[in-house]
């Protein structure tokens, strides 16, 4: 489904593109070609003049001076605010393209020179919040200390002194480099140089706290402004913590952080976590294993549920209003961007190949397809991972979303009762592009589609309705009755069995027939219900309801027990309930009666036989 961008958006896009092209043309004139034989790091280290620094950073000297001194350096920045968890605003200062390129080149040199200590986990290639949390796994006591106004506290003078102390630069070169890195007299959040410069500034802090932690049998890590100390001792040493209640840090800790290294401790964010507490470090749970909070997982499930039942637009409005007012502008247009971001976080923490993350990714994928969103199957890596590519998991593909809803609910209830506990099923719906008349060639094509490309080991089972047109394609008749049909590549198909309490039906069985009549024909809030085709009789050229002649349907070639969920007309008004509406009610109630559960069990018995 293609979407047409608003004219204003198109105009803005063209304008930004033209600016980008103009900037690239301007930069190409003033950036030195990458032909220097000597490593820029060596040139930078021994620089004694501004010309040599400009050369090392890849800029022509005159343009280099123009960027730094031609006008106010602050004119190269754009400020915007993002909301923090506490409701306050965080100011981001983003440099323009010209200054940003200069900062990137400087940062690239500094990253190669700076050798971080093991305790530093932020702004390090290959590191993330999981690496920060891991040293504190299963520790009895954890102390978290927050540094207040981390970047703003690293002012111009500290940055200048850094370049003088580390590289022995003359004062004019150190001043120039500090001018490149700073905005309004301090490190800005948003500049490419700020992360590496902040880590270099904290080198002494990390060394002193690491030694203090080691001397007192503690683990120490720092993730930007988040300092964490942990121990397996019953209590922290007095050299770390004077009192637990009220929480009082030791004089030594305060001296190292505030007096020796000129940072300020945020007392309001300093926290002690003891033995029986839920322990989180930079959003990662570290009690028994590296994990995310249950709330995070449930939040994603709730978002997917809202999309499934109310559509992406209403789900986005609800999410932004209730839960996440801090998401970026780029995310606000699409609920799936927010969902994918949260799933990526879960996958990062729990590890690629995690089963829970796999289920979330799969559900997000088929919801995207259900609502006509483009899916990059090549990037749906979880479906191509070792988790799915094993014989422990089964992918069940159904014709419609109501089939998936009923089957997933029935399986969940049955497994709670101790049945089919060995079945690990990922439910998927048949892509809309397949159509309802899928033939052998179509089914083979679906198996080679990117979604199941590398899933040669996992079993794939297609379940189709028992309709009159194409049912024989999807099962085999034997002397023992109907059996699933094998298509090769670990792929089977079968049609819905006839529920034991509906033996009078031999055709046109859909998933709704597995509900007893009281549930099947229940009324929605508007008094609408589903109908059987056989409830209507021919009167003249019309089909009218046998109990109410004012209710009529269009005459079609259908079986007696075919379910009618649309265009049941009364006074020119449709009074039929949709199948989806009924499925939502059943799914939300989290209840299926015992008679229907026994019928659903027949489906899972077939799947179980295939699995074995």
Secondary structure, DSSP 8 states (H G I E B T S, - for coil): ------HHHHHHHHHHHHHHHHHHHHHHHHB--S--SS-HHHHHHT--SHHHHHHHTTB-HHHHHHHHHSS-GGGGEEEEEEE-TTS-EEEEEEE-HHHHHHHHHHHHHHHHH----TTB-SS-TT--HHHHHHTTTT-SEEEEEEEETTTTTSBHHHHHHHHHHHH---HHHHHHHHHHHEETTEE-TT-TTHHHHHHHHTHHHHHHHHHHHHHTT-EEEEETTEEEEEESSSS--TTTEEETTTTEE-HHHHIIIIIIT--EEEEEEEEEE-TTS--EETTEE-SSSSB--HHHHHHHHHHHHHHHHH-HHHHHHHHHHHT-S---TTTTT-HHHHHHHHHHHHHHHH-TT-HHHHHHHHHHHHHHHHTT----GGG-GGGGSTTTSSTT-EEEEESSHHHHHHHHHHHHHHHHTTSSTT--EEEEE--GGG-S---HHHHHHHHHSGGGTT-SSSEEEEEE-B-TTTGGGGEEEETTEEEEEEEETTEEEEE----GGGTT--S-B-GGGGS-HHHHT---TTS-B-EEGGGEEEETTEEEESS-TTEEE---S--TT-EE-S--EETTEE-B--HHHHHHHHHHHT---HHHHHHHHHHHHHHHHHH-
